[in-house]
Every structure is written in C-alpha cells, then in structure tokens.
Amino acid sequence: MRHLMSPLDFTTEELDKLFDLAEDISANPKKYAHACDGKIMATCFYEPSTRTRLSFESAMIRLGGQVLGFSDGSNSSAAKGESVSDTIRVISCYADICAMRHPKEGAPMVAAEKSGIPVINAGDGGHQHPTQTLTDLLTIRSLKKRLDNLTIGLCGDLKFGRTVHSLIHALTRYKGIRFVFISPEELKVPDYITDMLKEKNVPYKEVMHLEEVMPTLDLLYMTRVQKERFFNEEDYVRLKDFYILDSAKMELAGKDMLILHPLPRVNEISVELDDDPRAVYFKQAQYGVYVRMALILTLLGLAE
C-alpha cells in the first residue's frame, strides 16, 4: 500500500507515467468513467477548502466512485478530542482511499502510519501540498512541453506558502531550473529551502521588485498573502497588497511567459489579466482534476 505525503514520493519516471495517464484521461474521459465503480473516497478536511476538496470529489465521481467525508474539523469527532490516528483507523473501515487536509504539519503522515487505506496529503499547515504540485507540474509540462531548462519566478508569500515549498522541492530534480524569489523581507522563502538549493547547486536569486525580473521569466507563480497564517492583523494589512500583477507589469513579460496561481486569488492578480492567453490559472484548476484522477487510480492499483 502506498501513500502520497510529498511530491518527492514519486520518482521523475513515475511522475511521467502519472502525467501521461492524466493527459489520456483529459483526452478520453469516457474511457475512465467506470474505473472506480464500487470504490469510496473519504475527504477528511480539518481546514476550509474549495478547489482541493471539490477537485478530489469531482475526480472520484468522474471515475465512477463515491465520496464521503467532512469539510471542517468542527463537524467531525475531532471536536470531541478524537486523535487523527483514531479517525483514520475508523475511516479505513468505511472507505478505500482518503484525502486529508490538516492545519498541523505532519498530521497526514501520522494518519498514513496508522491507516489501512492509501492516504493523500491534501495540505498540512505551511508544510506541503503535493497534489497542488502535481497539478502545477502537469500544467507546466502540458503547456510548455517540458519540465527542464526553465526560469521560474515565485512571487508573494514565500514564507508560509506550502504550494511554493512543494513546487520548489519538486522542480529541483529537473535540469536547468533557475528560481527567482520575489517577496518582501518579511515573507522571504525559509532558510531551509535556500540551504537545500545551495546544497544541490540550483541557482536562485531573491529580489523585492517584480518589474526588474519580468523579462527574464518563463513562468510566474503568483501567490496570495495568507491571512490565516498571520499572528496579527496589522502585519497582514501591511503586506497584503505588496504585489499586484496588472497589464502594465505584463507588458514587461515575454509573449510566452505563463502566469500560474494555486488560487484562491484575492487581489494579487488584476481581473483584467483573465483574458490574457498567458494567464493559465483556471486551466491549472482543470488540470488538477485530471491529475487527481490519475493519482487515485495509481494509489488504488487501477492505473493499468
């Protein structure tokens, strides 16, 4: 039995197979419409979510399976003090696979150690968000036709952004990757990330102003400043509008530079860019369904 806790749990060769499957699902959805007949997915979300939870549920339903679960920890026995370990033991009696989001880093790993079914980490605090990373990689591969030799700008909340941390780790395994980190001092990428990049000799630079690096980027990964990660309102208000991507800034970018965003968007990307062909964040959300369908099939041993 296999779980997904980190995007590094799959080798690059396994990721290629996963993405090939996701692209085949995209091209031939009817072929997979009954692949999970009789299977049940539990979505255990201790933290609010729209895209991740609904995309998991959509993925399972599109495969012919069924879904049960909860969308808030206060609606589960966690409110009575039940541990994650006990919850997953019970869920293992009811479902064939589980997607879990939790505000505490490492909680899905604890669940996986006690689980009788495959567990997918659907986000744990500011730590990891592996299925968003799989979505990001599939989007890049499908639209850029490669996952190597890219200059990638990551902008916004690089300190607390679990999507950013997961994506950086995943991309370091490909050749010719260069990172540009764009953030205010207070939201810089953590030292453990930059230490890892130095150890692997992956080039990166840190800047504060988006405009100075726009012409050099193949991809720009925008993120929101996450109110829920701040300890006080004053710091959030001061930083929330630090970066706003608009048409004026996009005039500095190359014609084939892509804008990605894990969503939800607040105001860090102007709505005027939604019709720009380089803005692919809604396509990205669609790719998220296909890659989660492929992941479900793989972990349930049904990929063949």
N, C-alpha and C positions, 0 to 999 in steps of 0.2 A: 504494500500500500504506500502511495506517495502523496505528499502534501506540497503546497506552494506557499512558502514563507517569504521568499526573496526572489527577485528576478534572476539571481545567480544560481538558483536551484536547478536551472536548466542550462545545459551547455549551449554554445552558439549553434552547434549542429542540431540539437533538439529544438532550439528556437526556430531554426529554418524550417523544420518539419511542421512545427506548430503554426507558423505563419503561412506556409503552403496550404495547410488544411483550412486556415481561416479564409484565405483567398478563394479556395474552392467552395467553401460554404457561401461566401458572398456571391459567387458566380452561379452556384447551383443550389439554392436554398431548399428546393423541394426534395432533393436527394437526401437531406438530413432531417426531414420533418418528423420522422418517427424513430430517430436513432436512440432516443432516451425514453421510449414508451415504457411505462411502469416504474420509472425512476423518480425519486423525490429529492429536491434540493431544499436544505434549510438555510435561510438567510438570517443570521443572528447579528443584528446591528445594534450595538450598545451606544451608538453615536448617530446623529442625524445624517442622512444621505439621500440624494435624489438620483443622480446618474449611476453611481456604482451599484446601489441596491436594485434599482429598476432595470439596469442593463443585465445584471445577473439573472433576475427573474425573467426578463424578456428572452435571454439566451436559453434558459432551461425550457421555457414554454415553446419556443421555436423548434426545439429539439424533440418535442412531444412529451416532455416530462412535466412534473407538477412541482409547486413551490409551497412551503410553509415557513413560518418564522415570525420575527418581531422586528420593529423598526426603531425601537427606543428601549434602552435598558430599564427604564422605569415601568415598561409594560411586560417585563419578564420577572422571573424569580430572583434575579439579581437585586431587585428592590427589597427582597426579603433577606438578602445576605448570602444567597447561593453563590458558590465559587464557580469560576469558569470551568474548572476541571469536572465538577459535578454536572454542570449544564451540558457539556459536550458528551459526557457518558450517557445522559438521558437522550440527547438529540440523536446519538448513534443508534438508538433503538427505533427511531422514527423516520430517519432519512438515509439516503445513500451517499450524500456529499454535503458539505457545509461551507458556506462563505461567511466569514466572521470579520466584523469591524469593531474595534475597541479603542477607547481613549488611552489605555495604558500600553506602553511599549512592551512587546513580548507576550501579551496575552494570547494571541493566536498560536504562538509557539507552545505555550503551556497547554492549550487545548489540544494541539496536534499530538503531544506526548501521551495524552490520555484517551484519545479518540479511537473509535472503532471504524471510522469512515474518513475519507480524504478531507482535509481542511484547507481552505484557501484563505490566506490573509488578505482581507479587503481593506486594509489600512489599520495601522496601530500607532496611535498618537502622532508624534512628529518623526516617526522612525522610517517605516517602509510603506509602499503602496504598489506591490508588484504587478497587479493586473492593470493599473494605470500605466505602468512602464511598458508592459506588453502591448497595450493599446498604442502608446507613443511610438514604440519601435515598429509596429506594423504600419502605422500611418507614414512614418518616415520612409520605410522600405517600399511601400506601395507607391508613394508619390515622388520620391527621389530616386527610386530604383537601386538604392544602395544603403548600407549602414556604416560605410567606412569613408575616410577622406572627407570629413565634414567639419566646418567651423560652426559651433553651436553656442548661441547666446542664451543665457538663462537670466531672467530679469524679475526683480521684485523681492518677495520674501524667500531668501535662500537659506535662512537660519532655521525656520520651523517647517519649511515645505517638504513634506515626505515624498511628494511626487518628484521633486528636484533631486533629492538624495538618491532615490531609487534609480532614476534615469542616468545620473552621473555614473553610478556603480556599473550599470548595465553597459553603457557605451564605452567604458574603458577597455572592454575586451575586443574592440574593433580597431583596425589600423587607421592611422592618420586622423584621429579625432583630436580636435582642439576646442577648449572651452573658453568662453568669455563670461565672467560673472559680473552682473550689473545690479548693484544694490547700494542702499545707504549703509553707512558704517554699522548701524545697529542691527541690520538684517543680513550681514555677511554670511557666506557659506561657512559652516563649522570647521574648526581646525582639523578634525579627524578626516574630513573629506579632502582638504588640501594636502594633508600629510600623506594620504593614500595616493593622490595624484603625483606627488613628488616621488614617492617610492616606486611608482610604475612608470615614471618619466613621461607622463602625459602632460603636454603643455597647457597652461591656463594663464589668464590674467584677470585681475579684478579692477573694475572701473566703477565710477559713480554715475557717469552721464551716458545715457543711451545713444545720443546723437553721434558721439565720437566713434562708435564701433558699428553702427548700422550698415555701412557699405561693405564691411568685411564678412558679414554673416551669411551662411547658407540656411540657417534656421534660427528663429527667435522664439524661445519658450517663455511666454509670459505667465506670471502667477499673481494671485491676489494677495494682499496683506491680510492675514487671517486673524480676525478679531478674537476668535475663540482661543488663540494661543497666547494672547497678551495678558499680563497680570494687572495692568491698569489701563483705563480708558484713555488717559492723556497721551500715552505713548502711541496707542493705536491711531487716534485722531491726527497726531502729528505726522505719521508716516503713511497713512492710507492712500493719500493722493500723490505720493512722491513720484510715481511714474504713471503717465497716461499716454498710451500709444494712439496717435491720431494720424490723419492723412498727411500732415506736414512732415512728421517724422518718417512716414513710409516713403516719401519722395527720396529719401536718402538711401533707401534699401535697393538691392538688386531686383531685377524683374522676376527672378525665380526664387527669391527668398520666401520661405514659408513661415507663417505665424501659427504656432500651436499654443494651446491653453488647456489645462486639465478641467477647467470650469468647476464651480460657478464663477462667472465674471461679475464683478461689481461695477467699477468704472475704469479699470486699468486699460481696457481696450475700448476706444470710441466705437459706438454703433455704426458710425459712418464707414468703418472698415469692413463691415459684414459682407458687403457685396464685392470686395476686392478679391480676385481669384487667388491671391496669396494667403488669404485668411482661411485656414482649413480646420478650425476648432470644432465646427459642427460635423464635418466629415469624420474628424477624430472620434467624436462621440459614437458615430455609427460603426466605425472600426472596432470600438470597444465591445459591441455586441458580438461581432464575428470572432474576435479573439477569445472572448469568454466562452463562446460555444465550443471553439476548438479546445480550450483548456478543460472544460467539463468532460468532453469526450475522451481526452487524453488521460485524465486522472481516473476516470471510470473504466479505463481499459477498452474503450469502444472506438478508438480512433481509426483502427484498421477497417 
